[in-house]
Amino acid sequence: MAEALIKTPLGYARIEGNENGLASIRVLESNENESNLIPDVLEDAVYQLKEYFAGERKTFNLILRPEGTDFQKKVWLALSNIPYGKTISYWELSKNLGNTKAIRAVAAANGKNPLWIVVPCHRVIGSDGSLTGYAGGLHRKKWLLDHENPYKQQKLF
C-alpha cells in the first residue's frame, strides 16, 4: 500500500492506496512532514485534493477501494451522491437508503467513512440544521461546508 502525506488548510492528510484505487484519506491531528515524493498511484488523488482546497474542483474522479462492510459501502456510495455545496440530514440519508429506522446505523457508517473529502460525509447535518457528529472535528466540518457554500459571506472591511 502506497502512502503520501500532504498539507491541507485543515491539517495534514494521509492518503493510502494502490493500483486498485484509494483505500483511505484521513486528516491527522498531529503535524507531519509532507511527502517529498508522491507515489505514482497517488499522484492524481493528491492533485485533485489540492484543486479542491484551492476552490478549483467540485467533484472527484478517482477509483475508490475503501475497506468496510457491504452496508457501510452502501452508505458511502449514497454520500458520494450529495452534490457539492448541498447538505442533507441523517434522516434524509436514511430515507434515500430505503430505511428511516436505520438512522443510527447510517450515522455510524457515516462516521467510519475512510475517504475524507472525496466521500463527502461532512455534507450530512442534523435534521434541525445543526453541525452534528464529524470524526475530523466540528471545526473542520464547518470549514468544509463554508468552503463549498456558493454564497460566500462578503467581508465588510
Secondary structure, 3 states (H helix, E strand, C coil): CEEEEEEECCEEEEEEEECCEEEEEEECCCCCCCCCCCCHHHHHHHHHHHHHHCCCCCCCCCCECCCCCHHHHHHHHHHHCCCCCCCEEHHHHHHHCCCHHHHHHHHHHHHCCCECCCCCHHHEECCCCCCCCCCCCHHHHHHHHHHHCCCCCCCCC
